[in-house]
Amino acid sequence: MPVSRNLKAPEGTDRPEAPDDRPSTLHEGEASYMKLVISDAIRRNNSVMSRAAVDLGISRATLYRRIAKYGIEVQGPAPVK
């Protein structure tokens, strides 16, 4: 059953406003999702970028470009015990 959100378009526009917790455009939604996926891969691979890149199926150079593009903050690797 579909969920009714009762969204109304702001005055002078055709598009309803998105709820505060959701991106308002497809581009913002894509950027948010990419940040999440990349951050998760980096975390899973203990900040080892070559492993994170392999996990994502991209080159390490592409990973670094996307980190810069999406403004992802990267912590150093956790200490080995």
Helices and strands as residue ranges (DSSP letters): H 26-44, H 49-56, H 60-70
